[in-house]
Amino acid sequence: MTPTLRAAILGTGAVAHLHAEALADIAGVNVIASADPSDERVRDFNARHGIPAGYGTLEELLAEEAVDVVHICTPPAGHAQQTAAAFDAGAHVIAEKPPALSLAEVDAMQAAAAAADRQLAVVFQQRTGTAATHIRNLLQSGELGRPLTAVCHTHWYRGAEYFDVPWRGTWESEGGGTTLSHGIHQIDLLSYLLGEWSSASGQLFRLDRDVETEDTSCGVVVFERGTVASVMTTVLAPRESSLIRIDTEHATIELEHLYGHHHASWKLTPARHVTSERVASWALPEVEVPSGHDALLSEVYSSLFAGGEVPPVAADPARAIEIVAALYASAGRGRPVTRTELAEPDFRGSMRVPVRDLRPGQ
Ligand SMILES: NC(=O)c1ccc[n+]([C@@H]2O[C@H](COP(=O)([O-])OP(=O)(O)OC[C@H]3O[C@@H](n4cnc5c(N)ncnc54)[C@H](O)[C@@H]3O)[C@@H](O)[C@H]2O)c1
């Protein structure tokens, strides 16, 4: 008999719908409840996705329902505390990005998972899909040679009204600006592909939006294998694009997409010295799975059904936020910050730093 896992969704805003839609396609998952302080949103959400029970808070939900997995789809300021409550109730946690507001909070979430012997999965869905897995394998096996340079650009557009939502645009409730909230997707994918990083230097700018955090950032991240990456993030780009380019000894890898990728989004160009037989062996698999919440949640639930650990597509919740923390810390200190330094308590709390305001008249 197929086992069943009872899931609950905390927060019923924009991203929660992607969770509910993905879960509807996974055999053996029953979404039994949702919670959100907005009664109206819970009612509409539950009606749309056929979820039987709705609550105002996680505490009420956990007191009434036996839950195996809690999906955290709330603003990031609540993630650490909500994760702890879910683990206390014996549930696994699947938390939306960014996992928390600081490295100290991510530490606490990982410690709570270990203490409760439960799994903590994080949603960075750009890691998923057959193309990302294939390219990562080619890079990690050494088949493409050393990765030398990389570009990781997030050119997105968020109008002024996007920041009307009260939790956006402040250090206290969003934890950072566009680097933490948007650029982190490509930063996460880049580091998923390239492995461990060693240092980062960054600069933060407020060019147009009326926010306390940055609306644009620029940085350089150096990876342990010696790859140098240019990392730019902005929410001011009329033609939106998410771009990753990696030049290795034997090939150029390019990915251009917006919020998700499929095989056609990737391009692999061999160096002149590579034989056609070798190039043929780099072909993407015939069966294609695009990136997205569907792919991520399906892999996470396969592991949970098997009683296993979180799969690589949803593991390592700290990796991308470490790079963002280093970019922020570097912008505040005016010098590169190394990964080793991040172990010091000074780097693990709030990531708030001054932002250069280049808006006219400021
Ligand atoms: N992976 C992605 O592509 C993706 C896309 C969008 C958002 N996100 C992330 O998802 C999270 C939520 O973003 P969103 O765009 O859905 O925000 P949103 O503002 O649309 O929705 C958040 C919901 O959480 C509810 N909420 C707030 N505090 C709560 C609490 N204590 N308990 C229960 N519910 C609470 C709010 O009432 C709201 O309905 C953020 O961390 C965001 O960065 C991820």
The ligand as an SDF file (V2000), in Angstrom:
LIG
                    3D

 44 48  0  0  0  0  0  0  0  0999 V2000
   10.6590   30.1300   -4.8380 N   0  0  0  0  0  0  0  0  0  0  0  0
   10.1090   31.1540   -5.4670 C   0  0  0  0  0  0  0  0  0  0  0  0
   10.1640   31.2740   -6.6860 O   0  0  0  0  0  0  0  0  0  0  0  0
    9.3980   32.1930   -4.6680 C   0  0  0  0  0  0  0  0  0  0  0  0
    8.5390   33.1060   -5.3110 C   0  0  0  0  0  0  0  0  0  0  0  0
    7.8850   34.0530   -4.5340 C   0  0  0  0  0  0  0  0  0  0  0  0
    8.1030   34.1110   -3.1590 C   0  0  0  0  0  0  0  0  0  0  0  0
    8.9800   33.2320   -2.5820 N   0  0  0  0  0  0  0  0  0  0  0  0
    9.2280   33.2650   -1.1350 C   0  0  0  0  0  0  0  0  0  0  0  0
    8.0600   32.7740   -0.4790 O   0  0  0  0  0  0  0  0  0  0  0  0
    7.8400   33.4610    0.7460 C   0  0  0  0  0  0  0  0  0  0  0  0
    6.4630   34.1400    0.6940 C   0  0  0  0  0  0  0  0  0  0  0  0
    6.4390   35.0260   -0.4020 O   0  0  0  0  0  0  0  0  0  0  0  0
    5.0500   35.4060   -1.1490 P   0  0  0  0  0  0  0  0  0  0  0  0
    5.4530   36.1520   -2.3700 O   0  0  0  0  0  0  0  0  0  0  0  0
    4.1710   34.2340   -1.2490 O   0  0  0  0  0  0  0  0  0  0  0  0
    4.4890   36.4480   -0.0900 O   0  0  0  0  0  0  0  0  0  0  0  0
    2.9780   36.9360    0.0760 P   0  0  0  0  0  0  0  0  0  0  0  0
    3.0700   38.2250    0.8150 O   0  0  0  0  0  0  0  0  0  0  0  0
    2.2440   36.8710   -1.2310 O   0  0  0  0  0  0  0  0  0  0  0  0
    2.3330   35.8070    0.9970 O   0  0  0  0  0  0  0  0  0  0  0  0
    2.7670   35.5820    2.3130 C   0  0  0  0  0  0  0  0  0  0  0  0
    1.5560   35.0730    3.1080 C   0  0  0  0  0  0  0  0  0  0  0  0
    2.0110   34.7080    4.4080 O   0  0  0  0  0  0  0  0  0  0  0  0
    1.0250   35.1260    5.3320 C   0  0  0  0  0  0  0  0  0  0  0  0
    1.6170   35.2070    6.6620 N   0  0  0  0  0  0  0  0  0  0  0  0
    2.3630   36.2140    7.1900 C   0  0  0  0  0  0  0  0  0  0  0  0
    2.7370   35.8950    8.4520 N   0  0  0  0  0  0  0  0  0  0  0  0
    2.2130   34.6690    8.7070 C   0  0  0  0  0  0  0  0  0  0  0  0
    2.2520   33.8080    9.8210 C   0  0  0  0  0  0  0  0  0  0  0  0
    2.9090   34.1430   10.9320 N   0  0  0  0  0  0  0  0  0  0  0  0
    1.6060   32.6260    9.7540 N   0  0  0  0  0  0  0  0  0  0  0  0
    0.9340   32.2650    8.6220 C   0  0  0  0  0  0  0  0  0  0  0  0
    0.8670   33.0540    7.5290 N   0  0  0  0  0  0  0  0  0  0  0  0
    1.5100   34.2330    7.5710 C   0  0  0  0  0  0  0  0  0  0  0  0
    0.5320   36.4570    4.7870 C   0  0  0  0  0  0  0  0  0  0  0  0
   -0.7280   36.8160    5.3360 O   0  0  0  0  0  0  0  0  0  0  0  0
    0.4700   36.1410    3.2890 C   0  0  0  0  0  0  0  0  0  0  0  0
   -0.7870   35.6150    2.9290 O   0  0  0  0  0  0  0  0  0  0  0  0
    9.0040   34.4480    0.8790 C   0  0  0  0  0  0  0  0  0  0  0  0
   10.0340   33.8630    1.6330 O   0  0  0  0  0  0  0  0  0  0  0  0
    9.4450   34.6550   -0.5790 C   0  0  0  0  0  0  0  0  0  0  0  0
   10.7950   35.0330   -0.7030 O   0  0  0  0  0  0  0  0  0  0  0  0
    9.5960   32.2800   -3.3030 C   0  0  0  0  0  0  0  0  0  0  0  0
  1  2  1  0
  2  3  2  0
  2  4  1  0
  4  5  1  0
  4 44  2  0
  5  6  2  0
  6  7  1  0
  7  8  2  0
  8  9  1  0
  8 44  1  0
  9 10  1  0
  9 42  1  0
 10 11  1  0
 11 12  1  0
 11 40  1  0
 12 13  1  0
 13 14  1  0
 14 15  2  0
 14 16  1  0
 14 17  1  0
 17 18  1  0
 18 19  2  0
 18 20  1  0
 18 21  1  0
 21 22  1  0
 22 23  1  0
 23 24  1  0
 23 38  1  0
 24 25  1  0
 25 26  1  0
 25 36  1  0
 26 27  1  0
 26 35  1  0
 27 28  2  0
 28 29  1  0
 29 30  1  0
 29 35  2  0
 30 31  1  0
 30 32  2  0
 32 33  1  0
 33 34  2  0
 34 35  1  0
 36 37  1  0
 36 38  1  0
 38 39  1  0
 40 41  1  0
 40 42  1  0
 42 43  1  0
M  CHG  2   8   1  16  -1
M  END
$$$$
